[in-house]
Amino acid sequence: MNKKVVSAMCAILAVSMLGMTACGQDGDSTVDSKNQDGKKEITITVRKNEWGGRAYAFEEAAVRLNDELEANGENVTVTIDFWPAIDDDELVLQGQAGNIADVTLNSSVDIGWEYDAGLIQPIDWVADSEVFQGASESIMNIMYYDGHYMGVIQDMDASPVFISRKALEGLGWSAEEIDGLREKVDNGEFIMSDLMETAQQAMEQGLADIGFAVEDTRFEGWTMSAGYNNYNLEENKLVVNEKAKDVYKFWEKGVEMGVIKESIGEVDTDTAAPMMINQEIFATFARSEFYRILADNMEMKITDQEFQDWFDENIVWTPVPASEKGGQPSSYSNPAMLFVGSSVDEEKMPYVQRYLELMLSPDIQVNHTVNSGKLPVTPAAMEEVVETLPFYADHYYMTEFTKVRPAHPDYAVLIEAYTLGVDAILTKGQTADEAYDLYVKDAKQNVPSDRIIFE
């Protein structure tokens, strides 16, 4: 989103919302009326998202909520008023006009600016929700910001490296060595430099045309692998320090070795999938959904045994290797969050809460995984995945160390500055030191000084 637009409007929104007891297209948060059966009607406004299995989730949860209310003998019926999905700038403009839906879906990285703009409210009931009992600390932390739970995670990724098994076989690796690669990465025995050297060998022997493809040139997985943490949670500030040079050194070294090409930014996941199938790429750094993208290109479903067999014969995956021996591998995610509008009051909140919890019913999550390639987010859903989706069951452990893009409002600006350094290495032949200097200069110019730490 255009953060300058958000900043300009935050003050206006904050003032306008002081006078709002409700926000919706009709200005009412809780509709207190009776239907023809004498039941109290409550309307929940929802900005519906159609991607993957989300449309089904939004609709089915409403059916289950009303069935549950009837089974419990409550004289209430809930109506879901679906609003169209809109982009972030439009969310702010409509918020200014008083049109804030009770439920919206956006990325976890959007928590900060949406909260600052007065569009969403804390929902600390998440901590005690039965849905998240037994969930990992990392899952819970994704929903937490500025001292509160700010949303309900709807799905997430981990980010494996998808490696050509055929290329490894061509290099003389045994089946046991290939199958044991993930454990070596987990233990910090096989690190990023090893992966780069292996990719170079594969290219030199004609086993792959391209060393690495990455989802985009921000690629947080490498940032984390190098131990550069660009966000201080306690102070809620962005961080720039010389650890970022270690990330740039990966790019610089990769270019020198020939495993990273200038055109790497043009090989997105949709482009990389057919190239991976044709064994043109040694390794692709991508999110979990790349598994589904591969299946789509094979004109199969991820539930097809034929596709699972093909994948096992042609691809092996690991987390992003650490940069130093003994280090922990890394993984990143860009989770989707369900947010509650700032105008939802205490009377409506229990119904909104239950609606969101029902959207995370295990079978609904599994349906979304099948259609999107995203990971489920609750222990109960993972139990249903084990038998039918072994790939996702196998790499669920990565959620324990998967990090997310910070919800800080200026994070996108910082990443733009970081990417300038990557581009300088790729297209201008600059060194890691020169790329870092460019990064620092741009960050100082464009990130407010009270929101960033230069160490």
N, C-alpha and C positions, 0 to 999 in steps of 0.2 A: 504494500500500500504506500501511497505518497504520505510519508510521515509528517511533512510540513503541513499538509492539509489537516492532519489529525491535530497537530500542535495548535494550529490557528483556531480550530473549532472547540478544543477541549474547554477553554474558558467559557465560551458561549453555551456549550452543553451543560457545564457544571451549574451555571446560573439558571438556565432554563429548567433544569431538573429539580431545583429546589422547590419549584411550584408544582411539581408533578406528583400526584399520588398514584397515577397510573399512566401507562404508556401502551398504546396499541393503536390500531387503525381507527378505532372508535373512541380512543382515550380511556377505555375502561380496562383495568387489570383483571378484576374478578367479575364475571357476569353472574349476577345473583337473580335468577329468574326461574320460573317453573315451566317444564314442558307439559305436553298434553297428558302425560302419565302422572303428573304431580311431582315429578322428581326435580330436584334442584339441578340446574344446568350450569356447568362450569366450562368456559371456553379457554383453551390453551392455544395461543398463536405460535406457530412453528414455521421457521424458514426451512423448508424441506430441501434436502440434498439428495440427488438422484444417483450419485456415482456408486458403482459396485453394488452391494446389497443394502445400501442405506435407505432407499425408497421403501423397501419391504420392512426394514426395521422401524422407520417412522410410522408406518401404517399399522403394522402388526402389534406394536406396543400399545397403540390406542385401543385396539380390539381387546387385548388382554387386560388392560386397565379397567375397562367397563365390565368385563366378565368378572374380574376380581371384586369390583365394587358391588356387583349384584350378588355374588356368592357370599359376600360378607354382610349382606342385608342393608347396605348403605343406600339411603334415598337420594343418590347423586348419580348423574350421568355426565361424562366428560366429552365434550366436542372438540376435535382438533381442527383449527382453522389454519390451513396451510397457506403460507405466503411464499412467493418465489424467492429463490436464492439470488443474492446480489453481491457485487464486489465490495471491497472494503471501503472505498471512498463513498460509495452510495450508502453503506451502513451508517457512516457518520452523518451524511446529509439527511437521511431519513430520521436518524436519532435526534437531530436538531429540530426536525419537524414534529417530533413526538411519536414517531412510528418505530417503536422498539418491540420486537417479538419476544415472547416469553422464553422461547428456546431457539438457539441458533447453533450452527456448527462451523468451526473454523480451526485453524492450526493452533497448537499450543504456543507457538511463538507470538501469537496475537493477543495473549492475555494482557500484557502490559499496556498496550495502547488502548485496547477496548475498555480496560478498567479505568485508565486515566481519562478516557472520553466519557465515562459515565454510562456506558452501554450495558455493562454486566455487573453482577453483584457477587460477593463471596457466598459460598454454599458449604459451610463447615460441617454440614450433615454427612458429607462424603466420608469423613473419618470414621463414622460409626455405621455406615451403610453395610448391610449384610452382603451386598454384591462384592465388596472389596476385602472381605475377611480373608486373610491368608495371602493377599497380594503382596508382591515384593516391595521393598522400600523404594526401589527405583520407580516403580509404577506410581506409588503414592506421591513421590516427590514431583513427578511430572505435573500433577494437578495442583501443586502448592506454589503460591507466589505472594510475596509481601505479607507473610504472616497468616495467610488464609488459604483454604481450598477454594479455587476459583472456577473449577469446571469439572466435568466428568469425562475421562478419557474414553474415546469411542473405538479407536483402533490405533495400532502403531506398527512400526517396522523394527527389524534389526537390519544391519547392513553387512551381509557377508561379502566375501570376495568369491566370485564364481570363476573357477579355474578349469582350463581344458584338461580333462583327464587323458585324452588322446595325446596331447602334447607331452605330458609327463611320461606317458608310456613310451613315446618316441625318444625321450631322453634316457630311457633305460630304467625308469623307476618301476619297481615291482608293485603288484597289487597291494601288498602289505604296507609298503612305504607310502603309497598314495592314500590308502585308508587310514593310515596313522598320522597323516599330515595335520589334521585338525587338532589332535591332542598335542602335537609339538607346538602349534601356534598358541594353543591355550596355555601351555606351560612356559611360553617365552623362549623356546629352543629354536624355533624357525621364525625369523624376524623379517622386517620389511626389506632390508638389504638382501637377504636370501631370496626373497620373492622377486626382487628386481633382477638379480643375477640369473635366476632360473628363467625369467621371461627373456632376458638377453640371449641365453643359450638356445631357447626355443626359436627365437627369430633367426639366429645365426644358422641354425640347422634346417630352416625352412618349414618349421612346424607351426608357425604362426606369422601373419603379416604385420600384426600390431601387438605390441607388448601389453599395454594397459588401456582400457576404456574406463572412464569415470562418469558418474551420473551427472555431475556438473563440476566446474572448476573451483567451486568453493570447497567442495569435498571435506566436510568436517571430520570424516573418519581419519584422514591423514593428520589433521590438526590434533586430534586426541591421541593418536598413535605416538606423536612426537612429544606429548606431554604438555602441550600449550593449552592452558585453560583461559579462554578469553572472557570469562565472566566471573565476578565475585558475588556469590549469592548473598552473603551476609550484608554487604554494603549495597547490593543491587546496582553494581557499576560494571561497566565493561573494562577489560584489561588488555593492555598492549605491553608486551615485554619481549626480550630477545629470544625467548623460546620459539617465537614465531619464525625466527631464522631457520630453526631446525626443520620446520615444515617446508619452507622455501628450498632448503637444501635437498629435500626429496625431489622436488620438481626439477631443480638444477641438475642433480645427478641423473635423474631419469632421462632428461633431454640429452645429456652427454652420452649416456649409454644407448640411446636410440629407442628405448622402450616407451618413451613419451613423445608424441608427435605434436607439432603445432596445431594440428586439426583435432586434437583430443576433445576440445569443447564441442565439436560438431557431432561427435559420436554419442548421442544420448541413448537411453535404454532401448527405445524402439528401433534405433539404427543398429545398436550393438547386438540385439537378439539374433537376427538372421546371420550376422557375421560370426557370432559365437556358435551357432548351429553348424555353419560351414567351416568351422575351425580356423577362422581367419584371425581371431583374437585369442591371446594367451589367457588374459584374466580381465574380468569386468568387476569394478567396485560399484555395487548397486544395492538398492534396498530389497527386502524380502520379496516384493511384488515382481521382481525380475523373473522369479520362478514361473509366475503366471504369464508374464510376457513371452517367455520361451514357449510355454504351452500353447499360447494363442498363435504364435508363429508356426508351430507344428500342427495347428488346427486340431488341437485336443483340449481337454479340460484337465485341471490339476488333479482331479479325482480319477483320471484314467490310468489304469495300471500300465498300459502301453507307454504313456508318457513318463511315468515314474521309472520304468525300466530303462527307457532311453536316457533319462537324466542320469541315472546311476552309472550307465555305461559310458557317458560322454563328459560329465561334469563332476567335479568335486568342489566342495566349498569349505571355507574357513572364516573365522572372524578376521578383521583387519589386523595383521600382525603388529606386534609392538615394534618400536624403533630400536630398542636395546635388549640384549640378552637378559632373560629373566623377567622382562616386563609383561604387563597384562595386555592382552589384545584389546582392541577398541571397537566400538560400534556406535552409530548415531541413528537418530530417528526424527521424524517430523510428524508427531502424533496429531490425530484429529481430536478436538475437544468439543463437548456439548456444553454450551454456556447458558446460564439463566439470566434473562433480562433484568435490568435494574428496577423495573416497576412491579415485578411479581411480589405480592404481599404475603403476609403470614397465613392468610386463609387459603390462598391458592398453592402455596409452596409444597404442602404434603402431596398434592396431586401431581405437581410438576416433578417432584422427587421420584415418585413411584413410576411415572411415565418414563423418566430417564433410566431408572433401574431396570425396568422391563425391556428397554431397548438393548440392554446388555444381557438378556437371557442367553444361556449357552448356545442353544440352537440358532438363535438369531445371529450371534457372533460368527458361528461356523458358516452359516449361509453367506455372510459378508466376506469371510476369508476365501471361500470358494470363488466368489465373484470379483474380488478385488486383489487377492494376494496379500492382504494385510494380516498381521498377527492378531489373534484374540488377546484380550487384556485381563481376563479374570481366570483364577485357577479352575473354576467350574467349566469354563469354556474349553480350556486346554485339555481337560479330561475327555471331552468329546472329540477333540482333534486327533488324538493319538492313533486311533485305528485307521481313520480315513485319510489323514493328511500327514504322513510320516515326516516329510520335509519340514513342516512347521513345528511339529512336535520335537524334532531333533534340535532345531536351533532356537527353541524358546528360552533355553538357558542364557542366551545372549542378552535377554532383557535385564538380567541382573547387573550388567555393566554398560548397558546402552545408555548413552547420554542424549539429551535433546538440545535443540537450539534454544538459547535463553529467551525468556519472554520479555526481555528488556526492550522498550520502545525504539531504541536506536541501534538495535543489533543488526538490522538489515543495512544500515548505513555503514557500520563497521565492516561488514562482510564485503560491501562494494569496494571499500578501501583495500581490504585484504586481496580481493580478486585482481585489483590493479597490479599488484606485485606478481601474481601468477602470470598474468598476461604479459608482463614485461619480460619474464623469463622465457615464456613460450614464443613470443613474437619479436622480441627486440634483443634477444641474446644476453640479457642482463643477468648479473650474479644474484645470489641469495641476499647478500648485503645490500645491493642496490635496490632489490625488490622490497626489502624491509624498510629502507629509508623512504621509499615512495609510499608504503603503507602507513608509516608513522605520520608523514606530512599530510596525507589526505585525511587521516583520522583526526588529527589536531584541527584541521580546517572545518570538518563537517560534523563532528560529534560534540555536543555541548560539553564544555570543560568540567562541569559539575557532575557529569554522568560517566566519566571515563577515568581510569587510572593508568598513567604511563610509568612503568616500573623500570 
